[in-house]
Amino acid sequence: MRMSHGLQRAFRRAVATAASLVALAMPLHAQGLVGSIVPPYPAGLSEQEGSCIGDKPDQPCEWGIGVLANAAGKKVQIYAASDAKGGGKEARWRVTDVLPYPTLGKGLDLAVAVCRSGGAEDSAILAVVRNAKREFLQATGWVYRLDRTSGKFVKLSPTGIDCINAGLDAD
């Protein structure tokens, strides 16, 4: 069956609108994670990287930070979670907060759990850093810290925040 030119345009607009709505719904869908236990993750989302946070030798992973990607592999969300003590071989987390993944311009990366504040190591900090060939990279304007009392991400000033350049030896 052949569509008229006007019907083809309407069909393309409808498809574009549906694709836009799906893209807009992704962050809202991930926001619904707060309070849930993961894994499993909602359909279309998978964890791409993560880090354990803990100060106690007997609880090195009391808290965690994870990065979620959509089915196309694009990183879309960062979540904070407490150990859900689900047992078994696989870690289980109770999600306590969610952030949208930051937009990373050219030469920028997200450092997760390898940062310092005023020279003191703080594995609860995540920050956007500018790549350079040095051991520590200064944080740019996007810096958060997982507050382990509330389970929420708290925005910080980038002043005094730097992060280990994990890719330095890879060059």
Secondary structure as UniProt FT lines:
FT   HELIX           5..31
FT   TURN            32..35
FT   STRAND          37..38
FT   TURN            43..44
FT   STRAND          46..53
FT   TURN            57..58
FT   TURN            60..61
FT   STRAND          63..69
FT   TURN            71..72
FT   STRAND          75..83
FT   STRAND          93..100
FT   TURN            106..107
FT   STRAND          108..112
FT   STRAND          115..117
FT   TURN            118..119
FT   STRAND          120..122
FT   TURN            123..124
FT   STRAND          125..130
FT   STRAND          136..147
FT   TURN            148..151
FT   STRAND          152..155
FT   TURN            159..160
FT   STRAND          161..164
FT   TURN            166..167
FT   HELIX           168..170
//
